[in-house]
Amino acid sequence: MHYEIAPAKINLTLDTLYKRDDGYHEVSMVMTTVDLNDNLSFEKRRDRKIIIESDHQFVPTDRRNLAYQAAQLMMRRYKIKTGVTINIDKHIPIAAGLAGGSADAAATFRGMNALYNLGVGLDELAALSSELGSDIPFCVYGGTALATGRGEIIERLPRPPHAWVVLAKPSVSVSTKTIYGALKPGKNKPASELMKKAIIDEDYEQILGTLKNDLEEVTVKKYPQVRKLLDNMKESGADGALMSGSGPTVFGIVRKERQSIHLYNAMKGCCAEVYRIRLLG
């Protein structure tokens, strides 16, 4: 039996630069992990099946699950002859812009590597994982990073200054494909290089001033609940607030624990799913 933690991520920036010939968008984004985790366990089987177990009713247990696809890809690539049972103890909200599925897939790449003593380095695992999804390479490494290309080119960064994060997820589901489809890339000035510098300089105020997500303006037009949560975050004392990924989750950053408690309590009145956590990086 082997265990892996799969932390969620938030976007501190998300710049969309242009539409690529392969249909993806060229992006530049700074992402960092937070202490909201799924927990996965891996156990060898005597047959060649991949079995996904989860108590969460919305977690698919078949080939639709990215963890299943990651296990399948590892078995093919490294000629693994026996199957695996993967149990996913789900805590990251689903379809929330927090890379929960990608984090589970990344944990599966690391978990299969350890379970079968393959000795594969993280760089190789991250390159392999990019075949499944753009957020997965970042999740393989975790921490804080600048991601470019379609998200698969990772430059690791120092952890950001200590801060608390309050996440709020409204009860709507957002299609990443739909949001990108309605986007006009390249219209806003990129912020990711400025965010990278702010993190390296440990400049908390500059980090707040550089928060940016090009997808936010698209999502808030389609889902007014997201705009309302962002406004509530700012009115309730967040030092800075932003939507993560394609949404619908928004987050507020504060420096002090008592601020985080106040912000958490304020947001609980607006939204059923609220989490008070810390930046990890």
C-alpha positions as CSV (number, residue, x, y, z in Angstrom):
1,M,0.0,0.0,0.0
2,H,1.2,3.5,-0.9
3,Y,-0.3,6.9,0.0
4,E,-0.2,10.2,-1.7
5,I,-1.6,13.7,-0.9
6,A,-3.1,15.6,-3.8
7,P,-3.2,19.4,-2.9
8,A,-5.5,21.8,-4.7
9,K,-4.1,24.8,-6.6
10,I,-5.1,28.4,-7.1
11,N,-4.1,30.7,-9.9
12,L,-2.4,34.0,-8.8
13,T,-2.3,34.9,-12.5
14,L,-3.8,33.5,-15.7
15,D,-2.7,35.3,-18.9
16,T,-4.2,34.1,-22.2
17,L,-1.9,35.3,-25.0
18,Y,-3.3,33.8,-28.2
19,K,-5.1,30.9,-29.8
20,R,-2.6,28.2,-31.0
21,D,-2.8,26.2,-34.2
22,D,-3.5,23.1,-32.2
23,G,-6.7,24.6,-30.8
24,Y,-5.2,25.3,-27.3
25,H,-4.6,28.7,-25.9
26,E,-1.0,29.9,-25.2
27,V,-1.1,30.8,-21.6
28,S,1.2,32.2,-18.9
29,M,0.1,31.6,-15.3
30,V,1.4,31.5,-11.8
31,M,-0.1,28.8,-9.7
32,T,0.5,27.7,-6.1
33,T,-0.8,24.9,-3.9
34,V,-3.0,25.3,-0.9
35,D,-3.7,23.0,2.1
36,L,-6.9,21.6,0.8
37,N,-6.1,18.0,-0.2
38,D,-7.5,14.8,-1.7
39,N,-5.9,11.7,-0.1
40,L,-5.2,8.7,-2.4
41,S,-4.1,5.2,-1.6
42,F,-2.6,2.7,-4.1
43,E,-2.6,-1.1,-3.7
44,K,-1.3,-3.7,-6.2
45,R,-3.8,-6.2,-7.6
46,R,-3.1,-9.8,-8.9
47,D,-5.2,-9.1,-12.0
48,R,-4.5,-6.3,-14.5
49,K,-7.6,-4.2,-13.6
50,I,-7.6,-0.6,-12.6
51,I,-10.2,-0.2,-9.9
52,I,-11.1,3.3,-8.6
53,E,-12.9,3.6,-5.3
54,S,-14.5,6.7,-3.8
55,D,-17.2,7.5,-1.3
56,H,-17.9,10.8,-3.1
57,Q,-21.0,10.4,-5.3
58,F,-19.7,12.7,-8.1
59,V,-16.3,11.0,-8.5
60,P,-16.4,8.8,-11.6
61,T,-14.9,5.3,-11.0
62,D,-14.4,4.4,-14.7
63,R,-12.2,5.6,-17.6
64,R,-13.6,9.2,-17.3
65,N,-11.5,9.6,-14.1
66,L,-8.2,11.2,-14.7
67,A,-6.6,9.0,-12.1
68,Y,-7.7,6.0,-14.0
69,Q,-6.2,7.4,-17.2
70,A,-3.0,8.2,-15.4
71,A,-2.7,4.6,-14.1
72,Q,-3.4,3.3,-17.5
73,L,-0.8,5.5,-19.1
74,M,1.8,4.4,-16.5
75,M,1.0,0.7,-17.0
76,R,1.4,1.1,-20.8
77,R,4.6,3.2,-20.7
78,Y,6.5,1.2,-18.1
79,K,5.1,-2.2,-19.0
80,I,3.5,-2.8,-15.6
81,K,2.0,-6.3,-15.6
82,T,-0.4,-6.1,-12.6
83,G,-3.4,-3.9,-11.8
84,V,-4.0,-1.3,-9.1
85,T,-6.8,-0.3,-6.7
86,I,-6.9,3.4,-6.2
87,N,-9.0,4.9,-3.4
88,I,-9.7,8.6,-3.6
89,D,-10.8,10.3,-0.4
90,K,-12.2,13.5,-2.0
91,H,-12.1,16.9,-0.3
92,I,-11.3,19.3,-3.2
93,P,-14.6,20.5,-4.7
94,I,-15.3,19.1,-8.1
95,A,-15.4,21.3,-11.3
96,A,-14.3,24.3,-9.2
97,G,-11.2,25.7,-10.9
98,L,-8.9,24.1,-8.3
99,A,-7.5,21.3,-10.4
100,G,-8.9,18.6,-8.2
101,G,-9.0,16.0,-11.0
102,S,-5.6,17.0,-12.2
103,A,-4.2,16.8,-8.6
104,D,-5.6,13.2,-8.4
105,A,-4.0,12.3,-11.7
106,A,-0.6,13.8,-10.6
107,A,-0.8,11.9,-7.3
108,T,-1.4,8.7,-9.4
109,F,1.7,9.3,-11.5
110,R,3.7,9.7,-8.3
111,G,1.9,6.9,-6.6
112,M,2.3,4.3,-9.3
113,N,6.0,5.3,-9.6
114,A,6.5,4.6,-5.9
115,L,4.3,1.5,-5.7
116,Y,6.2,-0.2,-8.4
117,N,9.6,1.2,-7.5
118,L,10.1,2.5,-11.0
119,G,12.6,5.2,-10.0
120,V,11.2,7.7,-12.6
121,G,12.1,11.4,-11.9
122,L,9.5,14.1,-11.5
123,D,10.6,15.8,-14.8
124,E,9.8,12.6,-16.7
125,L,6.5,12.1,-14.9
126,A,5.5,15.7,-15.6
127,A,6.3,15.3,-19.3
128,L,4.3,12.1,-19.5
129,S,1.4,13.7,-17.6
130,S,1.1,16.5,-20.2
131,E,-0.4,13.9,-22.5
132,L,-3.5,13.9,-20.3
133,G,-4.1,17.5,-19.3
134,S,-2.5,20.9,-19.1
135,D,-2.7,21.4,-15.3
136,I,-1.3,18.0,-14.4
137,P,2.4,18.7,-14.9
138,F,2.2,21.6,-12.4
139,C,0.4,19.2,-9.9
140,V,3.1,16.6,-10.3
141,Y,5.6,19.0,-8.9
142,G,3.3,21.0,-6.6
143,G,4.6,24.1,-4.8
144,T,4.6,27.4,-6.8
145,A,5.4,27.7,-10.4
146,L,5.1,29.8,-13.6
147,A,3.4,27.6,-16.2
148,T,3.6,28.5,-19.9
149,G,2.8,26.9,-23.3
150,R,-0.6,25.4,-22.8
151,G,0.3,25.0,-19.1
152,E,2.8,22.1,-19.4
153,I,6.1,24.1,-19.3
154,I,6.9,24.5,-15.7
155,E,9.4,27.0,-14.0
156,R,9.4,26.4,-10.3
157,L,9.3,29.4,-8.0
158,P,10.0,30.0,-4.3
159,R,6.9,29.8,-2.0
160,P,4.9,33.0,-1.6
161,P,4.9,34.9,1.7
162,H,2.8,33.3,4.4
163,A,-0.9,34.1,4.0
164,W,-4.3,32.7,4.6
165,V,-6.8,31.9,1.9
166,V,-10.6,31.7,2.1
167,L,-12.2,29.8,-0.8
168,A,-15.8,30.2,-1.8
169,K,-17.5,28.0,-4.4
170,P,-21.0,28.9,-5.6
171,S,-23.4,26.1,-6.5
172,V,-22.9,26.3,-10.3
173,S,-20.8,24.2,-12.6
174,V,-18.6,25.9,-15.2
175,S,-17.4,24.4,-18.4
176,T,-13.7,25.3,-19.0
177,K,-14.2,24.6,-22.7
178,T,-17.2,27.0,-22.9
179,I,-15.3,29.8,-21.0
180,Y,-12.2,29.5,-23.3
181,G,-14.5,29.4,-26.3
182,A,-16.0,32.8,-25.4
183,L,-12.6,34.3,-24.6
184,K,-10.8,37.0,-26.7
185,P,-7.2,36.2,-25.9
186,G,-4.4,38.8,-25.8
187,K,-6.6,41.8,-25.0
188,N,-5.2,42.4,-21.5
189,K,-1.6,43.2,-20.4
190,P,0.1,40.0,-19.1
191,A,0.9,39.9,-15.4
192,S,2.6,36.6,-14.8
193,E,6.2,37.9,-15.1
194,L,5.4,40.7,-12.6
195,M,3.8,38.1,-10.2
196,K,7.0,35.9,-10.6
197,K,9.1,38.9,-9.5
198,A,6.8,39.8,-6.6
199,I,7.1,36.3,-5.3
200,I,10.9,36.2,-5.6
201,D,11.0,39.6,-3.9
202,E,8.6,38.3,-1.2
203,D,6.6,41.5,-1.8
204,Y,3.1,40.7,-0.4
205,E,1.6,44.1,-1.5
206,Q,2.9,43.6,-5.0
207,I,1.4,40.1,-5.1
208,L,-2.0,41.5,-4.2
209,G,-1.6,44.3,-6.8
210,T,-0.7,41.8,-9.6
211,L,-3.6,39.2,-9.1
212,K,-5.2,38.7,-12.5
213,N,-7.2,36.1,-14.4
214,D,-8.2,36.7,-18.0
215,L,-11.0,34.1,-17.7
216,E,-12.7,36.0,-14.9
217,E,-14.4,38.6,-17.0
218,V,-15.9,35.8,-19.2
219,T,-17.1,33.7,-16.3
220,V,-18.7,36.6,-14.3
221,K,-20.8,37.6,-17.4
222,K,-22.2,34.1,-17.6
223,Y,-22.5,33.6,-13.8
224,P,-23.4,36.7,-11.8
225,Q,-23.0,34.6,-8.6
226,V,-19.2,34.7,-9.2
227,R,-19.2,38.5,-9.5
228,K,-21.2,38.7,-6.3
229,L,-18.8,36.5,-4.4
230,L,-15.8,38.5,-5.6
231,D,-17.5,41.7,-4.4
232,N,-18.4,40.2,-1.1
233,M,-14.8,39.0,-0.6
234,K,-13.5,42.5,-1.1
235,E,-16.2,44.1,1.1
236,S,-15.6,41.6,3.9
237,G,-12.0,42.5,4.3
238,A,-9.9,40.4,1.8
239,D,-6.6,42.0,1.0
240,G,-7.0,40.7,-2.5
241,A,-9.6,38.5,-4.3
242,L,-9.6,36.6,-7.6
243,M,-11.3,33.7,-9.4
244,S,-9.3,30.6,-9.7
245,G,-8.9,28.8,-13.1
246,S,-12.1,29.0,-15.2
247,G,-14.1,29.2,-11.9
248,P,-16.5,29.3,-10.3
249,T,-14.4,29.2,-7.1
250,V,-13.2,32.6,-5.9
251,F,-10.6,33.2,-3.2
252,G,-9.6,36.0,-0.9
253,I,-6.1,36.4,0.6
254,V,-5.4,37.9,4.0
255,R,-2.2,38.1,6.1
256,K,-3.5,37.5,9.6
257,E,-5.3,34.6,11.1
258,R,-8.0,36.7,12.7
259,Q,-8.7,38.3,9.4
260,S,-9.1,34.9,7.9
261,I,-11.6,33.9,10.5
262,H,-13.6,37.1,10.0
263,L,-13.6,36.6,6.2
264,Y,-14.6,32.9,6.5
265,N,-17.5,33.8,8.7
266,A,-18.6,36.6,6.4
267,M,-18.5,34.3,3.3
268,K,-20.4,31.5,5.1
269,G,-23.4,33.8,4.9
270,C,-23.1,34.0,1.1
271,C,-22.2,30.5,0.0
272,A,-22.5,26.9,1.2
273,E,-19.0,25.7,0.3
274,V,-16.4,27.9,2.1
275,Y,-12.9,26.8,3.2
276,R,-10.3,28.6,5.3
277,I,-6.9,27.3,4.4
278,R,-3.3,28.4,4.0
279,L,-1.0,29.0,1.0
280,L,1.5,26.2,0.8
281,G,3.7,26.8,-2.2
